[in-house]
Amino acid sequence: MSTDAREEWQDWRERRRAAISGPYGPLALAGTHWLADHPDGRIAGLPGHWTAGDDAVVLRAGPDDGLTVDNEPAAGEIRLGPDADPASTRVTSGERHLLVLRRDGDWAVRDFDPESKARRSFAGIDVYGHDERWVRPGLFRPYAQGRTIRVRNADGQRRGLGLAGELAFTLEGDEHTLQVAVEGDGSLWAVLADATSGTDSYRFRFLRPPAPAADGTVTVDLNRILLPPCAFADHFLCPFPPPGNTLSVALRAGERNPTVR
């Protein structure tokens, strides 16, 4: 392994740990509360009155609730759209950030608490050692039309997963393919399992290769296989691998499992 590759991989590991363990990283998610389960607008442990509309969540709050919206004390009725970043969500309760989520037309409030039990007990991420043989040339083959399939999520519900094509690469002379999504920046995203899943590594993992070149070629670095957010907190809705994305090979590469104190 070259010195540059070793240093880049180590830097990746350190950045991942920092992102996961930050005050509003995945470990801080203490709850996802679906508003359909709270028709009276009250969520146990959260101040304010939360109701779902067609195009927004309506928060009603007063001085006694201690909420802030856009850094000002919440007062009266406020309409809230979906938040993108837990670190900069509009609604806060002390150090807690209350993020509005919409998924498949349903609204929820997520509670990111820097004092969550998961964050306090986090000790690190167990990873396989870097191996250059896991860095493979790949080819992205887009579908003529994108497709959406329904897959089970970590909370037991089935939801749509958008797929844009397949990513092909070879290992020991055999071609393997993964169905992938294309992110807004052109990078790829695959949800996968392999022969280590559920035993030597978490039950499924993510792979995020960079944007392919114009001819579809892309480097597939399996050393950077990621744990999904639901490996760090139980309140995420991570999709399970779609059909065809459970590989028969043992990918002893990338992140394996979280470690706790």
BAFI-3210 file (N, C-alpha, C; in Angstrom, 3 decimals, decimal comma, padded with zeros to 6 digits):
// residues 261
n [1|2|3|4|5|6|7|8|9|10|11|12|13|14|15|16|17|18|19|20|21|22|23|24|25|26|27|28|29|30|31|32|33|34|35|36|37|38|39|40|41|42|43|44|45|46|47|48|49|50|51|52|53|54|55|56|57|58|59|60|61|62|63|64|65|66|67|68|69|70|71|72|73|74|75|76|77|78|79|80|81|82|83|84|85|86|87|88|89|90|91|92|93|94|95|96|97|98|99|100|101|102|103|104|105|106|107|108|109|110|111|112|113|114|115|116|117|118|119|120|121|122|123|124|125|126|127|128|129|130|131|132|133|134|135|136|137|138|139|140|141|142|143|144|145|146|147|148|149|150|151|152|153|154|155|156|157|158|159|160|161|162|163|164|165|166|167|168|169|170|171|172|173|174|175|176|177|178|179|180|181|182|183|184|185|186|187|188|189|190|191|192|193|194|195|196|197|198|199|200|201|202|203|204|205|206|207|208|209|210|211|212|213|214|215|216|217|218|219|220|221|222|223|224|225|226|227|228|229|230|231|232|233|234|235|236|237|238|239|240|241|242|243|244|245|246|247|248|249|250|251|252|253|254|255|256|257|258|259|260|261]
n.u [000,844|000,638|002,221|000,747|-001,853|-002,343|-002,293|-004,430|-006,578|-006,493|-007,042|-009,636|-010,908|-010,628|-012,119|-014,627|-015,151|-015,244|-017,477|-019,526|-019,517|-020,026|-021,796|-024,341|-024,447|-025,138|-025,221|-026,490|-029,204|-032,108|-034,744|-037,412|-040,368|-043,411|-045,945|-048,477|-048,922|-049,519|-052,122|-053,193|-051,323|-049,385|-046,200|-044,574|-042,166|-041,264|-041,469|-044,163|-046,741|-047,486|-048,547|-049,510|-049,739|-050,836|-048,658|-046,779|-045,464|-047,155|-046,274|-047,208|-046,474|-045,526|-044,161|-043,640|-042,861|-040,221|-038,968|-037,027|-037,204|-035,574|-033,603|-035,001|-037,280|-039,939|-043,230|-046,691|-048,050|-046,226|-045,159|-043,521|-041,193|-039,533|-036,392|-032,902|-030,400|-029,262|-027,591|-028,231|-030,936|-034,210|-035,644|-035,081|-034,485|-033,164|-030,064|-030,886|-031,847|-034,608|-035,784|-037,592|-039,069|-039,917|-041,265|-042,181|-044,597|-045,428|-045,174|-042,716|-041,072|-037,801|-035,585|-032,647|-030,199|-027,450|-026,679|-027,367|-027,759|-026,490|-024,494|-022,919|-021,912|-020,377|-017,492|-015,966|-015,295|-015,172|-013,031|-012,119|-008,743|-006,899|-006,664|-005,179|-006,231|-008,926|-009,574|-011,084|-011,515|-014,480|-017,711|-020,348|-023,598|-026,204|-029,770|-032,283|-034,495|-035,075|-035,945|-038,229|-038,308|-039,935|-038,695|-037,897|-037,479|-035,349|-037,053|-039,026|-041,026|-042,115|-040,723|-040,277|-037,426|-035,284|-033,682|-031,025|-029,363|-026,850|-023,906|-020,933|-018,242|-015,173|-014,082|-011,494|-011,655|-014,376|-017,409|-019,343|-022,406|-024,169|-027,223|-027,756|-028,251|-028,239|-026,771|-027,393|-025,048|-023,980|-022,565|-022,509|-024,670|-024,997|-026,840|-025,918|-025,348|-023,316|-021,293|-020,298|-022,175|-024,124|-022,748|-019,738|-019,711|-021,812|-025,395|-026,108|-024,629|-023,377|-022,255|-020,446|-019,438|-017,533|-018,703|-019,242|-017,081|-017,548|-017,752|-018,730|-016,945|-015,533|-013,871|-014,026|-013,823|-013,681|-012,667|-013,786|-016,370|-019,337|-020,857|-024,394|-026,555|-028,408|-026,949|-025,835|-027,793|-031,064|-033,217|-033,255|-034,221|-033,127|-032,850|-033,115|-030,995|-031,712|-033,239|-030,797|-028,600|-027,282|-024,380|-022,477|-019,865|-017,318|-016,930|-014,495|-013,856|-013,681|-015,953|-016,938|-018,477|-020,023|-018,320|-018,648|-018,439]
n.v [-001,185|002,188|005,100|007,470|006,476|005,173|007,325|008,877|007,142|006,902|009,515|009,671|007,876|009,289|011,608|010,505|009,418|011,799|013,039|011,229|011,216|013,822|016,622|016,750|014,584|011,240|009,656|011,234|011,147|010,835|010,173|009,494|010,813|010,105|012,092|011,217|009,340|010,821|012,242|014,240|016,176|016,303|015,322|013,035|014,126|016,165|019,656|021,957|022,014|019,921|019,550|017,963|019,259|019,554|020,532|021,325|021,288|022,343|024,205|025,028|027,131|028,516|030,917|029,334|026,912|027,022|026,887|027,730|029,333|029,821|031,101|032,788|033,322|031,008|031,743|031,623|030,470|028,543|027,717|024,939|023,593|020,665|019,862|019,920|019,563|018,433|019,998|022,625|023,059|024,594|024,676|024,658|023,264|024,163|022,610|020,707|019,755|020,021|018,449|018,654|016,160|014,688|011,884|009,875|011,286|011,403|013,016|013,814|014,403|014,797|014,195|015,453|014,991|016,094|014,871|012,237|008,726|006,937|008,509|009,144|006,666|005,839|004,424|004,157|003,109|-000,039|-001,268|-002,966|-003,705|-001,638|-002,570|-002,847|-004,437|-004,211|-001,955|-001,208|-001,062|000,269|000,218|002,258|001,648|003,191|003,023|003,012|004,406|005,848|003,973|003,048|001,080|-000,800|-001,319|-002,992|-001,102|-000,061|000,342|-001,471|-000,833|-000,599|001,212|003,473|003,152|004,865|004,072|004,279|002,945|000,396|-000,691|-002,080|-004,281|-006,137|-008,943|-011,010|-012,069|-012,457|-010,910|-008,527|-006,952|-004,039|-002,496|000,955|004,283|007,671|010,468|013,996|015,379|013,843|011,642|008,121|005,772|002,906|000,340|-002,423|-005,920|-008,701|-011,690|-011,421|-010,088|-009,418|-011,209|-011,095|-008,455|-005,493|-005,809|-004,824|-002,538|000,638|001,957|004,479|005,524|007,926|010,447|009,059|009,046|010,539|008,346|006,422|005,083|004,450|004,628|002,097|001,945|-000,276|-000,297|001,799|001,256|001,943|002,109|002,169|004,910|003,820|001,944|003,265|004,588|003,785|005,019|005,718|005,369|003,528|002,100|-001,362|-003,648|-003,667|-006,109|-008,307|-006,979|-008,315|-009,744|-012,698|-012,916|-012,414|-009,403|-008,227|-005,511|-001,993|-000,332|-002,098|-002,517|-000,478|000,452|000,289|001,763]
n.w [000,000|-000,891|000,537|000,225|-000,278|002,135|003,935|002,955|003,362|006,154|006,840|005,870|007,645|010,070|009,556|009,183|011,744|013,224|012,051|012,663|015,463|016,185|017,763|016,605|014,988|013,616|015,982|017,818|017,415|019,052|018,803|016,493|015,645|014,429|013,174|012,575|014,496|016,652|017,055|018,655|018,666|020,597|021,716|023,618|025,887|024,253|023,880|022,963|020,387|017,820|014,538|011,473|008,214|004,777|003,290|005,126|008,499|011,365|014,049|017,258|019,856|023,016|025,439|027,724|026,709|025,937|023,465|020,552|017,395|014,451|015,911|017,587|020,345|020,356|019,418|019,222|016,123|013,879|010,661|009,296|007,079|005,612|007,152|006,313|007,501|010,540|012,152|011,649|011,973|012,194|014,603|018,055|021,301|024,017|023,999|022,266|018,983|016,915|014,291|011,273|009,354|006,234|004,706|002,110|001,971|004,612|007,796|010,283|013,445|014,371|017,044|017,951|020,198|021,901|024,243|024,082|024,849|023,090|021,925|024,128|024,823|022,714|021,261|018,990|015,558|014,266|011,829|008,781|007,793|005,481|002,058|-001,007|-003,002|-002,897|-004,233|-007,101|-010,680|-012,032|-013,708|-014,551|-015,509|-016,777|-016,340|-018,904|-018,104|-014,920|-011,983|-009,385|-006,556|-003,992|-000,806|002,243|005,224|007,986|010,129|009,756|007,960|004,505|001,860|-000,931|-003,046|-005,000|-008,054|-010,387|-012,126|-012,801|-011,146|-012,133|-011,348|-011,023|-009,110|-008,344|-010,911|-011,381|-012,359|-010,607|-009,773|-008,716|-007,921|-008,148|-006,844|-008,062|-006,748|-005,965|-006,612|-008,567|-007,688|-006,745|-005,065|-003,190|-001,576|000,183|000,852|001,971|002,152|004,714|006,151|008,998|010,519|010,582|010,009|010,050|009,417|006,888|004,491|003,225|000,062|-001,510|-004,279|-006,275|-008,686|-011,889|-014,821|-018,117|-019,811|-018,171|-016,531|-013,318|-010,200|-007,826|-004,557|-002,250|000,263|001,512|002,231|003,991|007,249|007,739|008,832|010,707|012,049|014,108|015,582|016,658|015,459|012,803|009,308|007,505|004,256|003,325|001,435|-002,074|-004,340|-005,661|-004,657|-002,676|-002,202|-002,974|-002,226|000,310|001,591|003,085|003,964|004,543|006,843|009,760|012,275|014,828|017,874|021,421|024,670]
ca.u [000,000|001,458|002,086|-000,361|-003,115|-002,500|-002,628|-005,772|-007,526|-006,504|-007,756|-011,056|-011,369|-010,724|-013,233|-015,853|-015,383|-015,647|-018,844|-020,451|-019,529|-020,302|-022,955|-025,593|-024,248|-026,112|-025,326|-027,312|-030,634|-032,739|-036,111|-038,142|-041,755|-044,329|-047,064|-049,702|-049,079|-049,800|-053,182|-053,479|-050,250|-048,436|-045,188|-043,997|-040,776|-040,959|-042,394|-044,876|-047,875|-047,033|-049,550|-049,098|-050,603|-050,523|-047,360|-045,927|-045,801|-047,520|-045,845|-047,756|-045,633|-045,546|-042,951|-043,369|-042,295|-038,769|-038,465|-036,634|-037,323|-034,690|-032,855|-035,882|-038,253|-041,113|-044,478|-047,787|-048,105|-045,129|-045,186|-042,171|-040,940|-038,490|-035,020|-031,900|-029,175|-029,538|-026,777|-028,756|-032,392|-034,810|-036,249|-034,205|-034,944|-031,860|-029,056|-031,516|-032,321|-035,817|-035,749|-038,811|-038,784|-041,024|-040,889|-043,331|-045,793|-045,682|-044,360|-042,184|-040,130|-036,640|-034,975|-031,199|-029,789|-026,018|-026,480|-027,992|-027,016|-025,629|-023,305|-022,074|-021,293|-019,637|-016,045|-015,273|-015,807|-014,285|-012,883|-011,131|-007,535|-006,859|-006,045|-005,283|-006,987|-010,322|-009,760|-011,359|-012,147|-015,893|-018,431|-021,738|-024,469|-027,492|-030,990|-032,910|-035,331|-034,955|-037,026|-038,403|-038,820|-040,224|-037,864|-038,090|-036,588|-034,904|-038,163|-039,981|-041,932|-041,630|-040,752|-039,670|-035,995|-035,015|-032,482|-030,742|-028,544|-026,084|-022,459|-020,269|-016,813|-014,732|-013,269|-010,908|-012,083|-015,829|-018,100|-020,425|-023,152|-025,014|-028,138|-027,309|-028,887|-027,336|-027,022|-027,477|-023,742|-023,529|-021,962|-023,360|-024,994|-025,512|-027,113|-025,476|-024,965|-022,353|-021,183|-019,950|-023,248|-024,825|-021,841|-018,461|-019,962|-023,207|-026,294|-025,954|-023,763|-023,498|-021,072|-020,668|-018,384|-017,671|-019,418|-018,526|-016,666|-018,534|-017,908|-019,262|-015,919|-015,457|-013,106|-014,826|-012,931|-014,450|-012,125|-014,588|-017,740|-019,777|-022,003|-025,541|-026,870|-029,123|-025,989|-025,419|-028,975|-032,186|-034,351|-033,130|-035,103|-032,264|-033,395|-032,373|-030,539|-032,706|-032,921|-029,565|-027,497|-026,655|-023,314|-022,063|-018,478|-017,081|-016,251|-013,824|-013,339|-014,482|-016,411|-017,576|-019,480|-019,653|-017,868|-019,175|-017,736]
ca.v [000,000|003,386|006,017|008,382|005,758|004,938|008,595|009,278|006,272|007,271|010,792|009,328|007,292|010,325|012,478|009,738|009,373|013,131|013,298|010,360|011,520|015,232|016,856|016,511|013,470|010,152|009,153|012,132|010,979|010,187|009,776|009,920|010,792|010,293|012,883|010,422|008,598|011,795|013,092|015,392|017,158|016,265|014,271|012,861|014,540|017,322|020,767|022,466|021,288|019,650|018,929|017,840|019,742|018,981|020,965|021,825|020,982|023,545|024,188|026,057|027,169|029,737|031,139|028,253|025,746|027,172|026,602|028,830|029,118|030,783|031,788|033,676|032,553|030,605|032,306|031,518|029,375|028,612|026,661|024,402|022,610|019,687|020,311|019,111|019,380|018,521|021,027|023,966|023,010|025,858|024,608|024,120|023,229|024,103|022,076|019,745|020,251|019,302|018,484|018,205|015,156|014,179|010,675|009,274|012,053|011,414|013,987|013,388|015,288|014,075|014,806|015,273|015,369|015,834|014,053|010,926|007,579|006,369|009,361|009,048|005,339|005,539|004,269|004,178|002,265|-001,147|-001,338|-003,874|-003,022|-001,230|-003,532|-002,271|-005,292|-003,798|-000,779|-001,857|-000,270|-000,044|000,800|002,576|001,459|003,778|002,505|003,912|005,241|005,535|003,139|003,055|-000,186|-000,723|-002,212|-002,864|-000,185|-000,533|000,389|-002,504|-000,368|-000,655|002,524|003,518|003,397|005,217|003,464|004,909|002,101|-000,618|-000,519|-003,364|-004,354|-007,524|-009,407|-012,325|-012,522|-012,549|-009,621|-008,327|-005,735|-003,464|-001,441|002,163|005,580|008,776|011,599|015,290|015,805|012,875|010,459|006,940|005,255|001,536|-000,356|-003,776|-006,922|-009,660|-012,902|-011,093|-009,292|-010,031|-012,063|-010,406|-007,023|-005,108|-006,601|-004,287|-001,367|001,553|002,248|005,777|005,882|009,276|010,549|008,410|009,847|010,570|007,003|005,521|004,477|005,007|003,815|001,535|001,683|-001,003|000,034|002,887|000,844|002,666|001,697|003,066|005,638|003,018|001,182|004,116|004,954|002,940|005,817|006,001|004,571|003,076|001,038|-002,600|-003,830|-004,097|-007,405|-008,348|-006,284|-009,159|-010,427|-013,973|-012,819|-011,805|-008,100|-007,865|-004,194|-000,884|-000,310|-003,352|-002,310|000,489|-000,081|001,074|001,613]
ca.w [000,000|-000,982|001,666|-000,051|-000,090|003,578|004,580|002,533|004,034|007,564|006,922|005,704|008,903|011,095|009,215|009,452|013,192|013,664|011,589|013,389|016,892|016,420|018,629|015,884|014,073|013,769|017,348|018,624|017,141|020,207|018,508|015,300|016,095|013,316|013,663|012,455|015,749|017,712|016,498|019,511|018,514|021,717|021,635|024,956|026,023|023,416|024,105|021,810|019,825|016,457|013,688|010,079|007,166|003,470|002,780|006,203|009,887|012,101|015,446|018,136|021,052|023,806|026,244|028,684|026,026|025,869|022,123|019,678|015,959|013,774|016,970|018,339|021,135|019,590|019,923|018,283|015,171|012,907|009,646|009,134|006,036|005,974|007,400|005,631|008,270|011,981|012,807|011,393|011,947|012,613|015,932|019,088|022,685|024,673|023,080|021,370|017,694|016,520|012,833|010,607|008,331|005,432|003,987|001,435|002,294|006,052|008,533|011,581|014,130|014,894|018,219|018,025|021,545|022,104|025,441|023,890|025,386|022,045|021,750|025,324|024,934|021,485|021,441|017,709|014,478|013,916|010,371|008,219|007,344|004,073|001,149|-002,346|-003,912|-002,832|-005,097|-008,373|-011,738|-012,162|-014,842|-014,275|-016,663|-016,398|-016,927|-019,869|-017,255|-013,507|-011,455|-007,933|-006,024|-002,568|-000,007|003,684|005,923|009,295|011,081|009,405|006,910|003,128|001,228|-002,249|-003,203|-006,383|-008,627|-011,678|-012,978|-012,089|-011,061|-012,330|-011,052|-010,927|-007,990|-008,628|-012,227|-011,506|-012,351|-009,648|-010,060|-007,672|-008,316|-007,464|-007,051|-008,375|-005,858|-006,623|-007,123|-009,558|-007,072|-006,696|-003,725|-003,198|-000,321|-000,154|001,844|001,424|002,968|006,104|006,760|010,109|011,301|010,768|009,836|010,252|008,566|005,527|004,511|002,088|-000,750|-002,160|-005,226|-006,839|-009,959|-012,992|-015,968|-019,204|-020,395|-017,149|-015,685|-011,973|-009,248|-006,735|-003,432|-001,246|001,578|002,076|002,535|005,178|008,046|007,574|010,074|011,692|012,846|015,224|016,366|016,240|014,990|011,381|008,452|006,417|003,399|003,175|000,049|-003,053|-004,944|-006,439|-003,994|-001,662|-002,934|-002,384|-001,776|001,620|001,446|004,338|003,608|005,032|008,217|010,166|013,299|015,864|019,149|022,515|025,948]
c.u [000,881|001,222|000,915|-001,704|-003,386|-002,932|-004,036|-006,833|-007,621|-007,244|-009,260|-011,634|-011,567|-011,892|-014,566|-016,160|-015,863|-017,094|-019,856|-020,603|-019,812|-021,583|-024,296|-025,400|-025,253|-026,286|-026,253|-028,808|-031,281|-034,171|-036,586|-039,617|-042,673|-045,595|-048,390|-049,973|-049,446|-050,891|-053,535|-052,381|-049,217|-047,496|-044,512|-042,523|-040,384|-041,952|-043,089|-045,992|-047,614|-048,153|-049,079|-050,159|-050,231|-049,110|-046,422|-046,361|-046,099|-047,142|-046,530|-046,998|-045,776|-044,297|-042,615|-042,764|-040,779|-038,167|-037,985|-036,813|-036,539|-034,018|-033,675|-036,847|-039,504|-042,368|-045,543|-047,660|-047,047|-045,262|-043,743|-042,134|-039,869|-037,139|-034,052|-030,734|-029,481|-028,756|-027,371|-030,273|-032,984|-035,245|-035,263|-034,904|-033,710|-030,815|-029,636|-032,007|-033,479|-036,015|-037,047|-038,436|-040,054|-040,532|-042,139|-044,642|-046,132|-044,690|-043,916|-041,325|-039,019|-035,969|-033,487|-030,703|-028,303|-025,712|-027,105|-027,107|-026,053|-024,357|-022,362|-021,344|-020,424|-018,130|-015,281|-015,965|-014,760|-014,236|-011,927|-009,909|-007,579|-006,119|-006,260|-006,082|-008,472|-010,590|-009,879|-011,871|-013,603|-016,500|-019,885|-022,534|-025,862|-028,657|-031,528|-033,844|-035,097|-036,151|-037,067|-038,964|-039,049|-039,402|-038,175|-037,058|-036,298|-036,009|-039,255|-040,963|-041,279|-041,808|-040,047|-038,185|-035,731|-033,689|-032,291|-029,926|-027,835|-024,598|-021,816|-018,790|-016,450|-013,920|-012,808|-011,494|-013,579|-016,446|-019,230|-021,110|-023,987|-025,967|-027,821|-028,251|-027,811|-027,736|-027,026|-026,180|-023,175|-022,877|-022,995|-023,590|-025,605|-025,756|-026,831|-025,306|-024,026|-022,241|-020,751|-021,121|-023,981|-023,978|-020,552|-018,579|-021,438|-024,086|-026,384|-025,146|-024,002|-022,167|-021,374|-019,485|-018,592|-018,461|-018,610|-018,076|-017,736|-018,771|-018,396|-018,225|-015,832|-014,633|-014,014|-013,857|-013,739|-013,879|-012,955|-016,072|-018,116|-020,857|-023,153|-025,830|-027,556|-028,207|-025,596|-026,585|-030,178|-033,290|-034,227|-033,953|-034,345|-032,933|-032,498|-031,943|-031,663|-032,332|-031,668|-028,376|-026,951|-025,648|-022,890|-020,641|-018,414|-016,285|-015,672|-013,070|-014,260|-014,893|-017,178|-018,747|-019,076|-019,118|-018,339|-018,349|-018,485]
c.v [001,236|004,267|006,962|007,710|005,522|006,217|009,054|008,450|006,622|008,588|010,567|008,770|008,359|011,268|011,783|009,710|010,727|013,426|012,480|010,814|012,978|015,427|016,630|015,489|012,362|009,640|009,996|011,934|010,157|009,765|010,291|009,721|011,109|010,978|012,163|009,613|009,507|012,759|014,290|016,451|017,160|015,072|014,186|013,255|015,731|018,440|021,180|021,537|021,169|018,969|018,965|018,412|019,086|019,305|021,492|021,203|022,308|023,342|025,335|025,988|028,519|029,847|029,987|027,020|025,828|026,838|027,882|028,385|030,218|031,701|032,824|032,827|032,259|031,167|032,172|030,299|029,572|027,437|026,252|023,415|021,640|020,352|019,372|018,728|019,500|019,627|022,414|023,978|024,269|025,851|023,991|024,172|023,058|023,659|021,079|020,436|019,378|019,503|017,945|017,324|014,845|012,989|010,022|009,960|012,125|012,334|013,423|014,500|014,422|014,897|014,462|015,863|015,067|014,975|012,667|009,813|007,010|007,195|009,238|007,714|004,981|005,483|004,293|003,287|001,203|-001,267|-002,460|-003,061|-002,693|-002,285|-003,022|-003,144|-004,963|-002,520|-001,284|-000,854|-000,700|000,628|001,005|002,463|001,990|003,048|003,503|004,883|004,840|004,726|003,272|001,709|-000,017|-001,776|-001,984|-001,904|-000,703|-000,491|-000,619|-002,114|-000,533|000,718|002,446|003,816|003,662|004,650|003,988|004,036|001,043|-000,314|-001,896|-003,248|-005,829|-007,747|-010,811|-012,912|-012,626|-011,153|-009,634|-007,013|-005,336|-002,467|-000,199|003,330|006,576|009,955|012,912|015,776|014,837|011,642|009,335|006,496|003,877|001,072|-001,829|-004,643|-007,901|-010,824|-012,636|-010,478|-010,075|-010,957|-011,300|-008,896|-006,766|-005,763|-006,094|-003,001|-000,526|001,649|003,520|006,111|007,309|009,258|009,874|009,432|009,756|009,196|005,970|004,900|005,211|004,064|003,386|001,145|001,045|-000,822|001,102|002,532|001,411|001,914|002,667|003,794|004,785|002,076|001,951|004,537|004,228|003,700|006,252|005,001|003,957|001,985|-000,190|-002,757|-004,246|-005,465|-007,323|-007,705|-007,029|-010,053|-011,700|-013,922|-012,185|-010,528|-007,703|-006,563|-003,143|-001,041|-001,595|-003,130|-001,144|-000,239|000,869|000,825|000,646]
c.w [000,000|000,235|001,460|000,191|001,391|004,278|004,209|003,245|005,517|007,763|006,783|007,004|009,977|010,824|009,471|010,945|013,707|013,270|012,382|014,838|017,200|017,211|017,944|014,769|014,329|015,193|018,219|018,412|018,252|019,936|017,169|015,611|014,912|013,812|013,517|013,722|016,914|017,242|017,361|019,450|019,614|021,569|022,995|024,958|025,176|023,705|022,817|021,364|018,333|015,662|012,235|009,158|005,852|003,025|003,849|007,521|010,582|013,562|016,167|019,450|021,742|024,654|027,182|028,027|025,894|024,520|021,447|018,231|015,267|014,789|017,739|019,159|020,317|020,241|018,840|017,387|014,100|011,951|009,336|007,981|006,463|006,169|006,696|006,518|009,756|012,685|012,651|011,285|012,562|014,079|016,924|020,440|023,546|023,665|022,085|020,102|017,235|015,024|012,262|009,424|007,561|004,626|003,420|001,831|003,760|006,759|009,872|012,159|014,695|015,999|018,241|019,342|021,732|023,320|025,305|024,450|024,353|021,877|022,943|025,406|023,729|021,758|020,121|016,682|014,164|012,393|009,995|007,796|005,859|003,247|-000,270|-003,310|-003,904|-003,629|-006,526|-009,413|-011,885|-013,377|-014,431|-015,559|-016,303|-017,039|-017,950|-019,159|-015,808|-013,037|-009,935|-007,514|-004,530|-001,836|001,467|004,255|007,323|010,339|010,758|008,320|005,537|002,493|-000,117|-002,195|-004,677|-006,859|-010,047|-012,614|-012,168|-012,199|-011,145|-011,985|-010,915|-009,662|-008,309|-009,909|-012,439|-011,465|-011,329|-009,997|-008,852|-008,314|-007,483|-007,758|-007,448|-007,502|-006,643|-007,213|-008,155|-008,984|-006,978|-005,258|-003,877|-001,767|-000,586|001,089|001,162|002,397|004,408|006,856|007,848|010,953|011,597|010,560|010,060|009,194|007,132|005,636|003,253|001,354|-001,529|-003,081|-005,746|-008,139|-011,063|-014,035|-017,054|-019,812|-019,377|-016,245|-014,343|-011,100|-008,102|-005,616|-002,307|000,155|002,279|002,152|003,900|005,951|007,800|008,890|011,128|012,460|014,112|016,114|015,785|015,513|013,539|010,569|007,291|005,582|003,412|001,714|-000,877|-003,621|-005,816|-005,765|-002,787|-002,383|-002,199|-001,831|-000,394|001,422|002,801|004,099|004,200|006,482|008,544|011,124|014,188|017,086|020,256|023,758|026,843]
res [m|s|t|d|a|r|e|e|w|q|d|w|r|e|r|r|r|a|a|i|s|g|p|y|g|p|l|a|l|a|g|t|h|w|l|a|d|h|p|d|g|r|i|a|g|l|p|g|h|w|t|a|g|d|d|a|v|v|l|r|a|g|p|d|d|g|l|t|v|d|n|e|p|a|a|g|e|i|r|l|g|p|d|a|d|p|a|s|t|r|v|t|s|g|e|r|h|l|l|v|l|r|r|d|g|d|w|a|v|r|d|f|d|p|e|s|k|a|r|r|s|f|a|g|i|d|v|y|g|h|d|e|r|w|v|r|p|g|l|f|r|p|y|a|q|g|r|t|i|r|v|r|n|a|d|g|q|r|r|g|l|g|l|a|g|e|l|a|f|t|l|e|g|d|e|h|t|l|q|v|a|v|e|g|d|g|s|l|w|a|v|l|a|d|a|t|s|g|t|d|s|y|r|f|r|f|l|r|p|p|a|p|a|a|d|g|t|v|t|v|d|l|n|r|i|l|l|p|p|c|a|f|a|d|h|f|l|c|p|f|p|p|p|g|n|t|l|s|v|a|l|r|a|g|e|r|n|p|t|v|r]
***
